[in-house]
Amino acid sequence: MPVAEEVKSSWADEVELEGGSLPPPTEVYENGFKIVTEYAYNEDDKKMKIVRTYKIEKRVVSKSIAFRKTWKKFGECANDKPGPNPATTIVAEDVYMQYITSKEEDNKQEDDALEKLKALGDKNVVKCRTCSGDHWTSKCPWKDTMLAGGKVPDDKKGPAVPSGSDAGKAGGSKYIPPSLRDGAVRKSDNLNMARRDDATAIRITNLSESTTETDLEDLVKPFGPIQKLYLAKDKQAGYCKGFAYIHFKFKNDAAKAISMLNGHGYDHLILTVDWSKPHPN
Amino acid sequence: MKPLLLHGHERAITQIKYNREGDLLFSSSKDNKPNVWYSLNGERLGTFNGHQGAVWCIDVDWTTTRFLSGAGDNTLKVWDCETGKEIGNISTNSSVRTCLFSYSGNMAVYTTDKALKHNCEIFIIDVRNVDESISHADPILRIPIKGSRVSSILWDNLDETIITGHENGDLIKWDLKSGKEISSTREHEHLINDMQWNKDGTMFVTASKDHTAKLFDAADLMLLKTYKTERPVNSAAISPIFEHVVVGGGQDAMDVTTTSARVGKFDSRFFHMVFEEEFGRVKGHFGPINSVAFHPDGKSYSSGGEDGYVRVHNFDSSYFEYNFDY
């Protein structure tokens, strides 16, 4: 693909242009990507900037195919630039091939969704918004006596109203996530939640571009067990963006790491390490 | 997979075809300009401007130098692939419904519709040197069809015979030396929309309005397999690398608004060629699929629909890893 000249414009030019027409579209080629920037007006007459990023791939193909690649465009698209024209070539949304394992399963899919709901038992399906009873709102016996926003006195409430603490036990009308239901291993879950708290998280900044997750792990492992490690990376190129978050299991370890690593020289840079959130003290 | 959506047509796609190497994808639609695209990135190479009516059929020769298109404006045109210039034009008595280069590329066949007191006819023409004179040149062979019209066609047996699919579901094999019928079979009950070869040219798959696609042995037109769906089938293709058949269809365009409101009948359906069992579906079109084609390398396939879009799908790795359980 022929490479267009790089167009560079300073912000001052752009400001000047803003008075009247739209800035000219630009095409920039950098490290394997073609970035096309266009400007247009949207429905509200506001300026829009459209940025399209193309990945440029090189492929080895047979001579005849390579030759055909050099053909000039003709007909309607004789004036198109090299590369796909966004007006005619669109990248569609992701679709997946749905695999069908057997005929029986195929038929099952066709079943009505309502049937499935019914099979779950009618207890949980229908719930009155007025009295929380076991019926549709429109069929509520208190429908006429109730004003909008009014509340049913407790003694008149429908029989299917589980109250307070036994809500979970009855599997009543309110949704309870499986982890909080009776019988779930609640203790460990709660502990986990506490550990995921940001109180044990530290932020490391001023990391060099070449840092990888393994490097980082080696760096912080000596201070104690780690729960989670996140290294910010550039989406396309994959190099480190210069900062990372580490969730320790214990707060003491995190504090130790901060005191040791802050100001520590690492890979020609001096690290800055602190709590990920401002410390309460 | 992220399909490429090719939106170069204003009306329903009638046919799509890859060239031999698969780097170019040709498409025709009921608007009057066939398009050609690079299949890899979906870039449009050009449009063939000159027809006055719906383009029903297209074909490209073995070397990708010439392109054939037949249209509802009663013409068959031969184009130069590289420049998009028209190099030959043949006027017919009625619209051209099918056209195809022979295997050698020396001959081409086209058939005309039964209309305005003109019978359906098969024409074999010489296309070795195409210039203006082709419009006056006599065809090598001309076979008038008495019965139901030809709706699809294939060259067979190294250009010695052709196989035609008819509106009433007949399949007929013709000898080109004598111009006589060799054999015929009637396995379909309705119009045969499309026929496509497998890779080595020993079997072909037909797509019919009678809701089935069928696999035939080319030598004796023996029915081998049947792929059943619940909608008219407009096109079917055989994978060059797996024993898979992709089937595209949907109800007739005129029935879309009056029948089932459910979406999801417009998907490409993948059948196992031997076990006749559907194993996968790909959604995407908003109307019936009119034409499907496998890339010659088997790693992608395209479909063109009544919605005017051509969708180029590159298979995910899951497709290549998929094993049919039996």
Interface residues (C-beta under 8 A of the other chain):
Chain A: R59 V61 S62 S64 I65 R68 K69 W71 K72 K73 F74 G75 E76 C77 A78 D80 G83 P84 N85 A87 T88 T89 I90 V91 A92 E93 D94 V95 Y96 M97 Q98 Y99 I100 T101 K103 D106
Chain B: M1 K2 P3 L4 L5 L6 H7 G8 E21 D23 L24 K33 W37 Y38 L40 N41 G42 E43 R44 L45 G46 T47 F48 N49 T63 T64 E82 T83 G84 K85 F270 E277 E278 F279 G280 R281 V282 K283 G284 R311 H313 F315 D316 S318 Y319 Y322 D325
